[in-house]
Amino acid sequence: MAKTTLIGGFHAVLAALEDAHDKPFEVLIADSRRDERMHKVQQLAQRANVRLRVVPRSELDLKAAGLRHQGVLAYVPEKAFEAEDLLYRSAEPQRLLLALDGVQDPHNLGACLRTAEAVGVAAVIIPKDRSAGLTAVARKAAAGAAERVPIVTVTNLARTLERLKELGYWITGLAGEAQETLYDVDFTGPAVLVMGAEGEGLRRLTRETCDRLVKIPMQGKTESLNVSVAAAVCLYEAWRQRSRARKGGA
């Protein structure tokens, strides 16, 4: 039997039922909820021929301890995207990738995925080790984005970035000590944005692999932003530039 992952919360479960390529194996709903959102979950599960079980809320609490599941859980296929299939193709101008170098807080990972999906990132790259995995908590924080944007786990992030450079991608890393700002560089071509870990930033090999390092200009006394906030700032600047270029703006 294929490996499964437990997800919870309406955003994540609805996204899995509506948009995911591989539908859930089973959906569990609390017998105490009979509202419109739960009715929609039931309809989508039945339409997709997904097994649906109504259980006591206490059973959901036991299966997903510590997760705010909102009365709905689902068992979904564990994602195993191959880098060769998703990343190592010719660099198309519209392809924007996000790499997270050791982000360990699942809430931050989920928030980064949410923004990545919102701006049309083609894939999110995370290292296999020293990184938050795609846990139920990360999926809940992603509010459905984890079911919509491909996440590629790689063994060696620096080597992956080198391969992408060979294919024509420009690799831009965020670093507080950089001389250039986010607004000084061109994101309109095939690009990879690399964000470092909370507190530590980019690792040395990752930093050395980047074509350029940029910083977010800060006017106040705050020294740095949360990684998910910084990722949102950078991704929306990249989206702004790319959107303007597609429309033929100066």
C-alpha positions as CSV (number, residue, x, y, z in Angstrom):
1,M,0.0,0.0,0.0
2,A,1.2,3.5,-0.8
3,K,2.5,5.6,2.1
4,T,0.0,8.1,3.5
5,T,0.1,11.4,5.3
6,L,-2.6,12.7,7.7
7,I,-3.8,16.2,6.9
8,G,-6.4,18.2,8.8
9,G,-8.4,21.4,8.6
10,F,-11.0,22.5,6.0
11,H,-8.6,24.3,3.7
12,A,-6.2,21.4,3.4
13,V,-8.8,18.7,3.0
14,L,-10.9,20.7,0.5
15,A,-7.8,21.4,-1.6
16,A,-6.9,17.7,-1.6
17,L,-10.4,16.8,-2.7
18,E,-10.7,19.6,-5.3
19,D,-7.2,20.2,-6.7
20,A,-4.8,17.4,-5.8
21,H,-3.8,15.0,-8.6
22,D,-4.0,12.0,-6.2
23,K,-7.2,12.1,-4.1
24,P,-7.3,11.2,-0.4
25,F,-7.7,7.5,0.5
26,E,-10.1,8.3,3.3
27,V,-11.8,11.3,4.9
28,L,-12.9,11.4,8.5
29,I,-15.4,13.9,9.8
30,A,-16.7,14.7,13.3
31,D,-20.2,13.6,14.0
32,S,-20.8,16.9,15.9
33,R,-20.4,19.1,12.8
34,R,-23.3,19.5,10.3
35,D,-22.6,22.9,8.8
36,E,-22.2,24.0,5.2
37,R,-18.4,23.5,5.0
38,M,-18.8,19.9,6.3
39,H,-21.6,19.3,3.8
40,K,-19.2,20.5,1.0
41,V,-16.5,18.0,2.2
42,Q,-19.0,15.2,2.1
43,Q,-20.2,16.1,-1.4
44,L,-16.7,16.3,-2.8
45,A,-15.6,13.0,-1.2
46,Q,-18.7,11.2,-2.6
47,R,-18.1,12.8,-6.0
48,A,-14.5,11.6,-6.0
49,N,-15.4,8.1,-4.7
50,V,-13.3,8.7,-1.6
51,R,-14.2,6.6,1.5
52,L,-16.0,8.8,4.1
53,R,-16.4,8.0,7.8
54,V,-18.3,9.9,10.4
55,V,-16.6,9.4,13.8
56,P,-16.6,11.0,17.3
57,R,-14.6,14.1,17.6
58,S,-12.5,12.4,20.3
59,E,-11.3,9.9,17.7
60,L,-10.0,12.8,15.5
61,D,-8.3,14.3,18.5
62,L,-6.5,11.1,19.2
63,K,-5.4,10.6,15.6
64,A,-4.1,14.2,15.2
65,A,-3.0,15.2,18.7
66,G,-2.0,18.9,18.8
67,L,-3.5,19.7,15.4
68,R,-6.5,22.1,15.1
69,H,-8.3,19.8,12.7
70,Q,-11.6,21.6,12.8
71,G,-13.5,18.3,12.7
72,V,-12.1,16.9,9.5
73,L,-9.1,14.8,8.7
74,A,-7.9,13.0,5.5
75,Y,-5.3,10.3,4.6
76,V,-3.6,11.4,1.5
77,P,-0.8,9.8,-0.6
78,E,2.6,10.9,0.6
79,K,4.1,13.2,-2.1
80,A,7.3,12.0,-3.7
81,F,8.0,14.4,-6.6
82,E,11.1,13.6,-8.6
83,A,13.6,16.5,-9.1
84,E,14.3,15.2,-12.7
85,D,10.6,15.6,-13.6
86,L,9.9,18.9,-12.0
87,L,13.1,20.9,-11.9
88,Y,15.6,19.7,-14.5
89,R,13.9,20.8,-17.6
90,S,14.9,23.7,-19.9
91,A,14.6,27.0,-18.1
92,E,11.4,28.6,-19.3
93,P,11.1,32.4,-18.8
94,Q,7.9,32.0,-16.7
95,R,9.3,29.5,-14.3
96,L,10.0,30.8,-10.8
97,L,11.2,28.4,-8.1
98,L,11.5,28.9,-4.3
99,A,14.2,27.1,-2.3
100,L,14.1,27.0,1.5
101,D,17.5,26.3,3.0
102,G,16.8,24.7,6.3
103,V,13.5,26.3,7.4
104,Q,12.7,24.2,10.5
105,D,9.4,25.7,11.8
106,P,6.5,23.9,10.1
107,H,4.3,27.0,10.5
108,N,6.9,29.0,8.6
109,L,7.1,26.3,5.9
110,G,3.4,26.3,5.6
111,A,3.2,30.1,5.3
112,C,6.0,30.0,2.6
113,L,4.0,27.4,0.6
114,R,0.9,29.6,0.9
115,T,2.6,32.6,-0.6
116,A,4.4,30.5,-3.2
117,E,1.1,29.1,-4.5
118,A,-0.5,32.5,-4.5
119,V,2.2,34.0,-6.8
120,G,2.4,31.0,-9.1
121,V,5.7,29.4,-8.1
122,A,6.3,26.3,-10.2
123,A,7.9,24.3,-7.3
124,V,9.3,24.7,-3.8
125,I,12.6,23.0,-3.1
126,I,13.5,21.8,0.5
127,P,16.5,19.8,1.7
128,K,15.9,16.3,3.0
129,D,17.8,17.0,6.3
130,R,17.7,19.9,8.7
131,S,14.3,21.1,7.4
132,A,10.7,21.0,8.4
133,G,9.0,18.2,6.6
134,L,5.5,18.4,5.1
135,T,3.8,17.5,8.3
136,A,0.2,17.9,9.2
137,V,1.0,21.1,11.0
138,A,2.8,22.5,7.9
139,R,-0.1,21.5,5.7
140,K,-2.6,23.2,8.0
141,A,-0.5,26.4,8.0
142,A,-0.4,26.2,4.2
143,A,-4.2,26.4,4.1
144,G,-4.4,24.1,1.1
145,A,-1.3,25.3,-0.8
146,A,0.6,22.2,0.0
147,E,-1.9,20.3,-2.1
148,R,-1.6,22.7,-5.0
149,V,2.1,23.6,-5.4
150,P,4.7,20.8,-6.0
151,I,7.3,20.3,-3.1
152,V,10.6,18.7,-4.1
153,T,12.8,17.2,-1.4
154,V,16.5,17.1,-2.4
155,T,19.5,15.4,-0.8
156,N,22.0,18.2,-1.6
157,L,20.5,21.7,-2.1
158,A,23.8,23.3,-3.3
159,R,24.2,20.6,-6.0
160,T,20.6,21.1,-7.1
161,L,21.1,24.8,-7.4
162,E,24.3,24.3,-9.5
163,R,22.3,22.0,-11.8
164,L,19.6,24.7,-12.2
165,K,22.3,27.3,-13.0
166,E,23.5,25.0,-15.8
167,L,20.0,25.0,-17.2
168,G,19.8,28.8,-17.3
169,Y,18.3,29.8,-14.0
170,W,19.5,32.8,-12.0
171,I,19.9,32.0,-8.3
172,T,19.2,34.8,-5.9
173,G,19.7,34.4,-2.2
174,L,18.5,36.6,0.6
175,A,21.2,37.8,3.0
176,G,21.1,40.7,5.4
177,E,24.7,41.7,4.6
178,A,24.2,41.9,0.9
179,Q,25.1,45.1,-1.0
180,E,22.2,45.0,-3.5
181,T,18.6,45.3,-2.4
182,L,15.7,43.2,-3.6
183,Y,14.6,46.1,-5.8
184,D,18.0,46.4,-7.6
185,V,17.8,43.0,-9.4
186,D,15.9,41.6,-12.4
187,F,13.6,38.7,-11.6
188,T,11.9,38.5,-15.0
189,G,13.8,35.5,-16.4
190,P,13.9,31.9,-15.1
191,A,14.7,32.4,-11.4
192,V,15.2,30.6,-8.1
193,L,14.7,32.6,-4.9
194,V,16.6,31.0,-2.0
195,M,15.6,31.8,1.6
196,G,17.7,30.8,4.6
197,A,16.8,29.2,7.9
198,E,15.4,31.0,10.9
199,G,18.1,32.9,12.7
200,E,21.0,31.3,10.8
201,G,20.3,32.4,7.2
202,L,21.8,30.7,4.2
203,R,24.4,28.0,4.8
204,R,27.9,28.6,3.4
205,L,27.7,26.3,0.4
206,T,24.2,27.5,-0.5
207,R,25.4,31.1,-0.3
208,E,28.5,30.4,-2.5
209,T,26.2,28.8,-5.1
210,C,24.0,31.8,-5.5
211,D,24.6,34.1,-8.5
212,R,23.8,37.1,-6.4
213,L,22.8,38.0,-2.8
214,V,20.2,40.6,-2.0
215,K,18.6,42.2,1.1
216,I,15.3,43.7,2.0
217,P,15.8,47.4,2.8
218,M,14.8,48.2,6.3
219,Q,13.9,51.7,7.5
220,G,13.2,51.0,11.2
221,K,15.2,49.4,14.0
222,T,14.1,45.9,13.2
223,E,17.1,43.9,12.1
224,S,15.3,41.1,10.3
225,L,12.0,39.7,9.3
226,N,10.5,36.3,9.9
227,V,11.4,34.0,7.1
228,S,7.9,33.6,5.9
229,V,7.3,37.3,5.9
230,A,10.6,37.9,4.0
231,A,9.7,35.2,1.5
232,A,6.3,36.9,0.9
233,V,8.1,40.3,0.3
234,C,10.5,38.8,-2.1
235,L,8.1,36.6,-4.0
236,Y,5.6,39.5,-4.5
237,E,8.4,41.7,-5.9
238,A,9.4,38.9,-8.3
239,W,5.7,38.5,-9.2
240,R,5.4,42.3,-9.8
241,Q,8.3,42.4,-12.1
242,R,7.3,39.3,-14.0
243,S,3.7,40.4,-14.4
244,R,4.8,43.8,-15.7
245,A,7.2,42.2,-18.2
246,R,4.4,40.0,-19.5
247,K,2.3,43.0,-20.1
248,G,5.1,44.8,-21.9
249,G,5.7,47.4,-19.2
250,A,8.8,49.5,-19.1
